[in-house]
Amino acid sequence: MKIEAIDLFCGIGGLTHGLQKANIKVLAGLDNDKSCEYAYKRNNGVKFICKDVSSYDFKAMKNMYSKGSIKVLAGCAPCQTFSSHTFKVKDREKDVRWNMIDHFLRGIKTIKPDIISMENVRGIVKTQVFSKFVEQIKKMKYQVSYEVVNCADYGIPQNRNRLVFLASKLGDISVPQKTHKKNEHISIEKIIKSLPVLKSGEVCKKDKVHKTRNLSELNIKRIQQSKPGGTWKDWDKALLPDCYKKESGQSYATVYGRMSWSKVSPTITTQFSSYGSGRFGHPEQDRAISIREGALLQTFPASYDFGKEIRTVEASRHIGNAVPPQLGLVIGKTIVEHIDCRTHKGKP
């Protein structure tokens, strides 16, 4: 039986890539960011629909599925507005991204897929918009399962906590079972240790994606005094920004840090190429991690083509916004196993 999927908010194709590795045929990806089209199509061979989901007519999408196929509708609505960093932001519910999940729901009501998959930040579970989403899905007679998981438990070398949501009209469905115990988590060392050494601002001659942002002289001094797994509190006081010298700045412990070889990386965000935006300092080289290193830590294969010209800020945004392909693979396998159980072997 054919299993066919469409990927909403597809970006450069992390989820699509994982689903296809799980032998789910992805028919199309939809995203309003034209800059994602090259990488999405080049690496996945799938149609890219550059449209704003808020005004998209899902009737056209419904007709893309083959007659008699098992229909999967997947998506990761923009998550920044649900992030823990925005909890204190005034009027965050007025952000246009706040209601993107409602447009996902509109697509579900039109397409009526057999399986629904969604990935998002953990903060969304605390919102009324998510509660209403779950309520509506259940009213449509879907069996629902969701859980906030740590991606490190699924073979992704980073401490990335994400909501995984699955729903099915075929019967009970569960979020993916863990594939890695805590002592089996994949370390940074196993992923990026062998890459060529780079200086701040340098581009590798053999790999244009292995490039880093230039650090100021002040930040070079700061990273030289940074210890793996440490904080800016390891620096000489003369190197501290003024805001960190105040009592209110003592809580900023998650910036200007070096990674540790033996541990997983912190969450790869859209600003992972910036040393001052998180714990993105290389474990031993005096620079932030490169675009290639961030992509590998997001589990994009080394062969993934990000384009002829690598714009650091844009590439960081594309990679940080992506669903890790390995998580897409795990979700895809769970969907395939669920469908196999319900359609070929009968209910247990």
C-alpha positions in Angstrom: 0.0 0.0 0.0 1.3 3.4 -0.9 2.2 5.8 1.9 2.3 9.4 0.6 3.1 12.6 2.6 3.1 16.3 2.1 5.4 18.5 4.3 4.0 21.9 5.4 6.4 24.5 6.6 9.1 22.3 4.9 12.1 24.7 5.0 15.1 23.1 3.4 13.7 19.6 3.9 15.0 18.1 7.1 11.7 16.3 7.8 11.1 15.4 4.2 14.6 13.9 4.0 14.0 11.7 7.0 10.5 10.6 5.9 11.9 9.6 2.5 14.7 7.5 4.2 11.9 5.8 6.0 10.4 4.8 2.6 7.5 7.3 2.8 7.0 9.1 -0.6 6.9 12.8 -0.1 4.8 14.5 -2.8 5.5 18.1 -2.1 6.8 20.6 0.5 5.2 24.0 1.2 6.9 27.0 2.6 6.7 30.8 2.0 10.5 31.2 2.1 11.8 31.2 -1.5 15.4 30.9 -0.3 14.7 27.3 0.9 13.7 26.1 -2.5 17.1 25.2 -3.9 18.2 23.0 -1.0 14.7 21.4 -0.7 14.4 20.4 -4.3 18.1 19.6 -4.9 18.4 17.1 -2.1 15.0 15.5 -2.1 13.7 15.7 -5.7 10.4 16.9 -4.4 8.1 19.7 -5.6 8.5 22.9 -3.6 5.3 25.0 -3.3 6.3 28.6 -2.4 3.1 29.9 -0.9 1.9 31.5 2.3 0.0 28.8 4.2 -2.4 31.4 5.6 -3.9 32.0 2.1 -3.3 28.6 0.5 -6.1 26.6 -1.0 -5.7 23.1 0.4 -8.1 21.6 -2.1 -5.3 21.6 -4.7 -3.1 19.8 -2.3 -5.7 17.2 -1.5 -5.7 16.2 -5.2 -2.0 15.5 -5.2 -2.4 12.2 -3.3 -2.9 9.0 -5.2 -6.3 7.3 -5.0 -6.3 4.7 -2.3 -3.0 5.8 -0.7 -2.4 6.2 3.0 -2.2 10.0 3.3 0.2 11.6 5.7 0.2 15.4 6.4 3.2 16.6 8.3 4.4 19.9 9.4 6.4 22.1 11.8 4.7 25.4 12.2 7.1 28.3 12.9 8.1 27.9 16.5 9.8 31.1 17.6 6.7 32.6 19.1 6.2 29.5 21.3 9.8 29.4 22.5 10.6 29.9 26.2 12.5 33.0 25.2 9.3 34.7 24.3 7.2 33.9 27.4 7.7 37.4 28.8 7.2 39.1 25.4 4.2 41.4 25.6 1.4 40.7 23.0 3.2 37.7 21.6 -0.2 36.2 20.7 -0.4 39.0 18.1 2.6 37.6 16.3 1.5 36.4 12.8 3.2 33.0 13.6 1.0 32.4 16.6 -1.9 31.1 14.5 0.0 29.1 11.9 -1.1 26.0 13.7 -4.7 27.0 12.9 -3.8 27.0 9.2 -2.3 23.5 9.7 -5.6 22.5 11.2 -7.4 24.0 8.2 -5.3 21.8 5.9 -6.2 18.8 8.0 -9.9 19.5 7.7 -9.7 19.9 4.0 -7.3 17.0 3.2 -8.5 14.6 5.9 -5.2 12.7 6.0 -5.0 9.2 7.6 -1.9 10.3 9.7 -0.9 13.7 11.1 2.6 14.5 12.3 3.8 17.6 13.9 7.1 18.7 15.5 7.5 21.9 17.5 9.2 23.5 20.5 8.1 22.2 23.9 6.6 25.6 25.0 3.7 25.1 22.6 2.1 22.5 24.9 1.5 25.3 27.5 -0.6 27.4 25.1 -4.3 27.5 24.5 -3.9 27.4 20.8 -2.3 23.9 21.1 -5.0 22.7 23.5 -7.7 23.8 21.0 -5.7 22.1 18.2 -5.7 18.8 20.1 -9.4 19.1 20.9 -10.3 19.7 17.3 -8.2 16.7 16.1 -9.9 14.4 18.6 -13.3 15.6 17.5 -12.4 14.4 14.0 -12.0 10.9 15.4 -8.2 10.8 15.4 -6.3 8.8 18.0 -3.7 11.2 19.4 -0.3 10.9 21.0 2.2 13.6 21.9 5.2 14.0 24.1 8.1 16.4 24.7 11.2 14.3 23.8 15.0 14.9 24.0 16.4 14.4 20.5 19.6 13.0 22.0 17.5 9.9 22.8 17.0 9.3 19.1 20.6 9.5 17.9 20.8 13.2 17.4 23.9 14.7 18.9 22.3 17.6 20.7 20.3 18.5 23.7 17.2 19.5 21.7 13.8 19.1 23.5 10.9 19.0 21.0 7.2 18.2 21.0 6.5 15.2 18.8 2.8 14.9 17.9 1.2 12.0 16.0 -2.5 11.3 15.2 -4.1 8.5 13.3 -7.5 7.5 12.0 -6.3 3.9 11.7 -6.1 3.3 15.5 -3.9 3.9 18.5 -0.6 5.4 17.7 2.4 6.2 19.9 5.3 8.6 19.7 8.6 7.0 18.7 10.3 4.8 21.3 13.8 5.9 22.3 16.6 4.4 20.3 19.5 5.6 22.5 20.0 5.3 26.3 21.6 8.2 28.1 25.0 6.5 28.1 24.6 5.9 24.4 24.1 9.5 23.4 26.2 10.5 20.4 28.9 13.0 21.4 30.1 16.1 19.5 33.5 14.4 19.2 32.1 11.6 17.0 30.5 14.1 14.6 32.9 17.0 14.1 36.3 16.0 15.6 37.7 14.9 12.2 36.9 18.1 10.3 39.8 20.3 9.1 41.0 23.0 11.6 39.7 26.5 10.9 40.5 29.9 12.2 37.9 32.5 12.9 36.5 33.9 9.6 38.1 31.2 7.5 36.6 29.0 4.8 37.8 25.5 4.2 39.3 25.1 0.7 37.9 21.6 0.3 34.5 22.3 1.7 32.8 25.7 1.2 30.2 24.8 3.8 32.9 24.5 6.5 33.1 28.2 7.1 33.1 30.4 10.2 32.2 33.9 11.1 34.9 36.3 11.9 35.4 37.1 15.6 36.4 40.5 16.9 39.7 40.9 18.8 37.8 41.1 22.0 35.8 37.9 21.4 39.0 36.1 20.4 40.4 37.0 23.9 37.1 35.8 25.5 37.0 32.5 23.7 40.7 31.9 24.5 39.7 32.1 28.2 36.6 29.9 27.8 36.6 26.4 29.1 34.7 23.5 27.5 31.4 23.3 29.3 32.2 26.5 31.3 30.7 30.0 31.1 31.9 33.7 30.8 32.5 33.5 34.5 35.8 31.9 33.7 37.0 35.1 32.1 39.1 37.9 33.5 36.8 40.7 34.7 38.2 43.1 32.1 36.7 41.0 29.3 33.1 41.1 30.7 30.4 43.1 28.9 29.1 45.8 31.2 25.7 44.1 31.5 27.3 41.0 33.0 28.9 43.0 35.7 25.5 43.8 37.1 23.5 41.5 39.4 20.8 41.2 36.7 23.4 39.8 34.3 24.4 36.8 36.4 21.7 34.6 34.9 23.1 34.9 31.4 25.0 31.6 31.7 24.0 30.1 28.3 26.0 32.5 26.1 29.7 32.8 25.2 30.4 29.1 26.0 32.5 26.4 24.5 31.1 23.0 23.7 32.5 19.8 25.3 33.9 17.0 23.1 32.4 14.3 25.3 28.9 15.7 25.4 26.0 16.4 23.0 25.8 19.9 21.7 23.3 22.5 22.9 20.2 23.1 20.7 21.3 24.2 17.3 19.4 27.4 16.8 19.2 29.8 13.9 22.2 31.7 15.4 24.5 28.8 16.0 27.3 30.4 13.8 27.5 33.3 16.3 29.8 32.8 19.3 27.9 35.3 21.5 24.4 33.8 20.8 24.7 30.6 22.8 27.1 27.8 23.7 28.4 27.6 20.2 32.1 28.0 20.8 34.2 25.1 19.2 35.5 22.7 21.9 39.2 23.6 21.3 39.5 26.0 18.3 39.1 29.7 18.9 36.0 30.2 16.9 32.3 29.5 16.8 31.2 26.2 15.1 31.1 26.3 11.3 28.1 26.0 9.1 29.1 22.4 8.2 29.5 21.5 11.9 26.1 22.9 12.7 24.5 21.0 9.8 26.2 17.7 10.9 25.0 18.2 14.5 21.5 18.7 13.0 22.1 15.3 11.3 22.1 16.6 7.7 24.3 14.3 5.7 27.7 15.6 4.5 26.4 15.4 0.9 23.5 17.7 1.5 23.7 20.6 -1.0 23.0 24.0 0.6 23.7 26.0 -2.6 26.5 27.3 -4.7 27.0 30.4 -2.5 26.9 29.9 1.3 25.6 33.0 3.1 26.4 32.4 6.7 23.4 34.1 8.3 21.0 32.6 5.9 22.4 29.1 6.1 22.4 29.3 9.9 18.7 30.2 9.8 17.9 27.4 7.4 19.7 24.7 9.4 18.6 25.9 12.8 14.9 26.1 11.7 15.0 22.5 10.3 13.7 19.4 11.8 16.7 17.1 12.2 16.6 14.5 9.4 17.3 11.8 11.9 14.2 12.8 13.9 12.3 12.7 10.6 13.6 9.2 10.0 12.5 8.0 13.4 9.1 9.6 13.0 8.8 8.1 9.6 9.6 4.6 10.8 7.1 4.9 13.5 4.4 5.8 11.0 5.3 3.0 8.7 5.3 0.4 11.5 1.9 1.8 12.7 0.4 1.5 9.2 1.8 -2.0 8.7 0.3 -3.1 12.0 -3.1 -1.6 11.3 -3.5 -2.5 7.6 -1.6 -5.8 7.1 -1.5 -7.6 10.5 -4.7 -6.3 12.0 -5.1 -4.7 15.4 -3.1 -6.3 18.2 
